[in-house]
Amino acid sequence: MRLDRFLSETTPLTRSLAKRALKAGEVALNGEPVKQGARQIDPEKDAVTWQDEPLALLGKRYLMLHKPLEVECTARRGLYPRAIDLLDVPEVERLQPVGRLDVDTTGLLLMTDDGQWLHRITAPKRRCGKVYRATLAEPLEGEAAANAIARVAEGLWLDGDETPTRPATLRMLGPREAELAISEGRYHQVKRMFAALGNRVVDLHRRAIGPLELDADLAPGEWRALTEDEIALF
């Protein structure tokens, strides 16, 4: 790995600022000052310091967050706190949400700095399933529920879309409580699907992504690292 790239991945320095730090003599390699950013190093064997502070690669990170209400899944600061603001980890800005949840939607949100792993989950061709629990404004039961379940299984036409939704699974947990499993990620899809059924979503919670379910021990706003077995699910 080039030394300047190593510096940009282990410090707040950009590539250009890393070059300035090198020229200023702030960087040492195995105890000796070095000024060449193109110098090849072995991150596992070579000792690099910046302003006498030892540096080390963080490695890839995979986190599970129970996203609460009124939290945004964006990089820019806006009206609401960001999901990454809830994470107490180094270089938090490098983490990306694996898919997004609306500000008024709670539940499972995965975060990572492994772009390939993120792509395996979010790529449309992968058809990674997601399970949501919705509270509805109007009761849906009896024949109306049976009709809704059948329509969802066939695919719904959503306003403004050129193709119907992929076949999905709707399960009623109560007159106003439903669980919906989908395998795509259209804009506001769950809310629009229930709107197409003549209803409205009051509360929405994501319970699972693929085979991975939200840890029941995580309260809203809490997070934990994924286990190796969980990472290998995708």
Residue pairs with C-beta under 8 A, 6 or more apart in sequence:
1 40
1 41
1 42
1 43
2 37
2 38
2 39
2 40
2 41
3 22
3 27
3 29
3 34
3 36
3 37
3 38
3 39
3 40
3 41
3 48
4 15
4 18
4 19
4 22
4 37
4 38
5 15
6 41
6 43
6 48
6 55
6 57
7 13
7 18
7 21
7 22
7 27
7 37
7 48
7 50
7 55
8 14
8 15
8 18
9 57
9 58
10 48
10 50
10 55
10 56
10 57
10 58
11 18
11 50
11 55
13 21
13 50
15 37
18 37
19 37
21 27
21 50
21 51
22 34
22 35
22 36
22 37
23 35
25 33
25 35
26 50
26 51
27 33
27 34
27 35
27 48
27 49
27 50
28 34
28 48
28 49
28 52
29 39
29 41
29 46
29 47
29 48
30 46
30 47
31 47
41 48
43 56
43 57
47 54
48 54
48 55
49 55
58 90
58 91
58 113
60 112
60 113
60 114
60 117
61 89
61 95
61 111
61 112
61 113
61 114
61 225
62 110
62 111
62 112
62 114
62 117
62 225
62 226
62 230
62 231
63 87
63 89
63 95
63 110
63 111
63 112
63 223
63 224
63 225
63 226
64 108
64 109
64 110
64 111
64 212
64 214
64 215
64 218
64 223
64 224
64 225
64 226
64 230
65 83
65 86
65 87
65 108
65 109
65 110
65 111
65 218
65 222
65 223
66 106
66 107
66 108
66 109
66 214
66 215
66 218
66 219
66 220
66 221
66 222
66 223
67 73
67 83
67 101
67 105
67 106
67 107
67 108
67 109
67 220
68 106
68 220
68 221
69 103
69 104
69 106
69 220
70 80
70 81
70 103
70 104
71 80
71 81
71 82
71 83
71 85
71 86
71 103
71 221
72 78
72 79
72 80
72 81
72 82
72 83
72 103
73 82
73 83
73 97
73 100
73 101
73 109
74 82
74 100
75 82
75 84
75 93
75 96
80 103
83 97
83 109
83 111
84 92
84 93
84 95
84 111
85 92
86 221
86 223
87 95
87 111
87 223
89 95
91 113
94 113
95 111
95 112
95 113
96 111
96 112
96 113
96 115
96 118
97 109
97 110
97 111
98 109
98 110
98 111
98 112
98 117
98 118
98 121
98 122
98 209
99 109
99 110
99 121
99 122
99 130
99 185
99 209
101 107
101 109
101 206
102 188
102 204
104 204
105 204
105 205
105 206
106 203
106 204
106 205
106 206
106 220
107 132
107 204
107 205
107 206
107 207
107 214
108 206
108 207
108 208
108 209
108 212
108 213
108 214
109 206
110 121
110 209
110 212
110 226
111 223
112 118
117 231
117 234
120 126
120 128
120 234
121 128
121 209
121 210
121 234
122 128
122 185
124 184
124 185
127 166
127 183
127 184
128 183
128 209
128 210
128 234
129 181
129 182
129 183
129 208
129 209
129 210
130 181
130 182
130 183
130 185
130 206
130 208
130 209
130 210
131 179
131 180
131 181
131 206
131 207
131 208
132 179
132 180
132 181
132 182
132 190
132 204
132 205
132 206
132 207
133 173
133 177
133 178
133 179
133 180
133 204
133 205
133 207
134 177
134 178
134 179
134 180
134 190
134 194
134 201
134 202
134 203
134 204
134 205
135 176
135 177
135 201
135 202
135 203
135 204
136 176
136 177
136 178
136 194
136 199
136 200
136 201
136 202
137 176
137 199
137 200
137 201
137 202
138 176
138 198
138 199
138 200
139 175
139 176
140 148
140 172
140 175
140 176
140 178
140 197
140 199
141 172
141 175
145 172
148 170
148 197
149 170
149 171
149 172
151 197
152 165
152 167
152 168
152 169
152 170
152 180
152 193
152 197
153 167
153 168
153 169
153 170
154 164
154 167
155 164
155 165
155 166
155 167
155 168
156 164
156 165
156 193
156 196
156 197
157 164
157 165
157 196
158 164
158 165
158 186
158 189
158 192
158 193
158 196
159 192
159 195
159 196
161 186
165 182
165 184
165 186
165 189
165 193
166 182
166 183
166 184
168 180
168 181
168 182
168 183
168 193
169 180
169 181
170 178
170 179
170 180
171 178
171 179
171 180
171 181
172 178
172 179
173 179
176 202
178 194
179 207
180 190
180 193
182 189
182 190
182 193
186 192
190 201
190 204
191 200
191 201
191 204
194 200
194 201
206 214
207 213
207 214
208 214
210 233
210 234
211 233
212 226
212 230
212 233
212 234
215 224
218 224
